[in-house]
Every structure is written in structure tokens, then in C-alpha cells.
């Protein structure tokens, strides 16, 4: 409990700790918001598509899709001998590979001091 009998250094340290906690909470909220935006989907994105449609959507060849499936790099559903994909999961697969910009990296490191 803070009382007037504590030295000023105690209050300064307490406020620094409080500010660090606030910064950590803000980072957690930003991360949660990012995850939420990754999972937003509409009805069209919840539709199953074939391997040829998935290849066209990802702008890769069908053999590349087979390779990614074999290496478990891409989310897939198997129904009998057919491979099916959800567009929303393919979108999340693409978004998960996003790299930070130089400015985002600078902003992230400058906020941690």
C-alpha cells in the first residue's frame, strides 16, 4: 500500500512497474486483436474447394499443392481419394507467413525500453 511515508524513489519505481504492466497488457490486446482478424471469415470463405481451385487461389501449381500436403505445410481435408481445402484456412495459411515491415520492427523495439 502506498503511503506518504514512503520515499519518492519508491513511488517512481512503483509507477515504472505499473507502466510496464500497462505496456504488456496493451501488447496482449493487440495480439488478441490480430488473431481475431485472422479468424474472421465470411460464408464464401467457409466453402470447400478442390485442389485445382486451391492451386489457382494460391497461385501455385497442382504438384506444388501435393507437395505442401505431403509435407503437412497446408491444411487439408481428405474425403475418399479427394483433397479438399477451406478458403478461410488457406487465407490464414497465407497470413501466417506475413513478415513485419522495418517500421513495425522499429516501433516494436522502441516501445520495449
C-alpha positions in Angstrom: 0.0 0.0 0.0 1.3 3.4 -0.9 1.6 5.9 2.0 3.0 9.4 2.3 5.8 7.9 4.5 7.5 6.1 1.5 10.4 7.9 -0.1 9.9 9.4 -3.6 12.1 6.7 -5.2 9.5 4.1 -4.0 6.7 5.9 -5.9 8.8 6.3 -9.0 9.7 2.6 -9.0 6.0 1.7 -8.4 4.9 3.9 -11.3 7.5 2.3 -13.6 6.3 -1.2 -12.7 2.7 0.0 -13.3 3.6 1.4 -16.7 5.4 -1.8 -17.7 2.4 -3.8 -16.8 0.2 -1.5 -18.9 2.5 -1.9 -21.9 2.4 -5.7 -21.5 -1.4 -5.6 -21.4 -1.6 -3.4 -24.5 0.7 -5.8 -26.4 -1.5 -8.7 -25.4 -4.6 -6.9 -26.5 -3.0 -6.1 -29.9 -2.0 -9.7 -30.3 -5.5 -10.9 -29.5 -7.0 -8.4 -32.0 -4.6 -9.6 -34.7 -5.6 -13.2 -34.0 -9.3 -12.3 -34.1 -8.8 -10.6 -37.5 -7.0 -13.7 -38.8 -10.0 -15.8 -38.0 -12.8 -13.5 -39.4 -14.4 -15.3 -42.3 -17.5 -15.0 -44.4 -19.8 -17.6 -45.9 -17.9 -17.8 -49.2 -14.6 -18.5 -47.4 -16.2 -21.4 -45.5 -16.8 -23.3 -48.7 -14.7 -26.3 -49.6 -12.6 -26.0 -52.8 -10.8 -28.6 -54.9 -7.1 -28.9 -55.4 -7.2 -27.1 -58.8 -9.1 -24.2 -57.2 -6.7 -24.2 -54.3 -3.8 -24.0 -56.7 -5.4 -21.1 -58.6 -6.2 -19.4 -55.3 -2.6 -19.7 -54.0 -1.2 -19.1 -57.5 0.9 -22.3 -57.4 0.9 -25.5 -59.5 -1.1 -28.5 -58.6 2.1 -30.6 -58.0 3.2 -27.8 -55.5 -0.1 -28.3 -53.6 0.5 -32.1 -53.5 4.0 -31.4 -52.1 2.7 -29.0 -49.4 0.1 -31.6 -48.4 2.7 -34.3 -48.3 4.9 -32.1 -46.0 1.9 -31.1 -43.9 2.5 -27.5 -44.6 -1.0 -26.7 -45.7 -4.4 -27.5 -44.1 -6.3 -30.2 -46.0 -9.3 -32.5 -45.7 -9.4 -35.9 -47.3 -12.7 -37.3 -48.5 -12.3 -40.7 -50.0 -9.5 -40.0 -52.5 -10.2 -36.3 -52.9 -8.3 -33.5 -51.3 -10.5 -30.6 -50.2 -9.5 -27.2 -48.7 -11.3 -24.4 -46.9 -10.7 -21.0 -48.4 -10.6 -19.4 -44.9 -7.9 -21.9 -43.8 -5.9 -21.1 -46.9 -6.2 -17.4 -46.2 -5.0 -18.0 -42.6 -2.1 -20.1 -44.0 -1.1 -17.1 -46.2 -1.5 -14.6 -43.4 0.6 -16.7 -41.0 3.6 -16.2 -43.2 3.5 -12.4 -43.1 6.8 -10.7 -42.2 7.0 -7.5 -40.2 8.0 -4.3 -42.0 11.1 -2.5 -41.0 8.9 0.3 -39.4 6.9 -2.3 -37.4 10.2 -3.8 -36.1 11.5 -0.4 -35.1 8.2 0.5 -33.5 8.2 -2.8 -31.6 11.7 -2.4 -30.3 11.4 1.3 -29.4 8.3 0.6 -27.2 10.1 -2.0 -25.1 12.5 0.4 -23.4 
